[in-house]
Amino acid sequence: MHSNIKYKDSVFSLLFSKPELLRELYCALEGVELPKDTPVVINTLQDVLFMNRINDISFEIGGKIIVLVEHQSTINQNLPLRMLLYIARLYEKIIDGKNMYKNKRIPIPFPVFIILYNGNAEIPDRMVLKLSDLFEHPGILTAEQEAALELSVTVININHGRNKEIAEKCETLAAYSAFIGKVKEFEKETKDKAEALKLAIKYCKEYDILKEFLELHSTEVFNMLLSEWSLDDAIAVSREEGREEGREDGLEISARNALAKGYPLEVIHDITGLNIETIERLQVDAR
């Protein structure tokens, strides 16, 4: 029996949980203007994991379905594939109860995939990742075959000071970027994530940066961010251990270390690539 783990929302998804804020954010990201009464329907999938946790927001607006993910780790080329698997589940939810075998057309909203990046690696203000870059090329393809399946993900750098035109149009996003930037600044000074979070929360309250949000949710913000960053550190350390110890032995050592720290089986699977049955065996052996 596999463990049934509940993942908490991220600070980002908690902050942008109101339709009016999502409308403002969408308009800033896409460079469009929509009436304030334009409906926003949030349809984020529950208990669907993206990058080891629920930290996405999906919503419908203006005939489009926006899959929006805030991402703090290094950008990798597999993001379009993850988005493909996610949107398939999302469309399945949208058309639930409709008969796809009838001749009548089933309209589905146009998809838009956006990653908001605030990690430490240096990337451009904006970049596009394509699913087709992951395909193994079988040789000569016709134009129709090349276009048979494509998915593009726009990656937008929201680190403080980047993409200023977007920040100017969405004050909440600008404030969030400033808050994360302040956390990073204090972490460089203190060399301690927990202390940096405490100092950043105190600073932003004092200088009216997400003040109301932090006054309501400071404990949740602290716990969410510390948990996210601790997990990212665990993944990085475990992968390094695997390289140092040799692939098979190193992966099992990483899994045992992660089990000892109480990480869920699904997360350990993502860290190491070991199947759940192997991880469960290691768990039994450790008892």
Secondary structure, DSSP 8 states (H G I E B T S, - for coil): ----------HHHHHT-SHHHHHHHHHHHHT----TT---EE---TT--BTTB--EEEEEETTEEEEEEEE-S---TTHHHHHHHHHHHHHHHHTTT--TTSSS-----EEEEEEEE--SS---SEEEEEGGGGS---S---HHHHTSS--EEEEEE-STTSSHHHHHH-HHHHHHHHHHHHHHHHHHHHS-HHHHHHHHHHHHHHTTSSHHHHHHHHHHHHHHHHHHHHHHHHHHHHHHHHHHH-HHHHHHHHHHHHHHTT--HHHHHHHH---HHHHHHHHHHT-
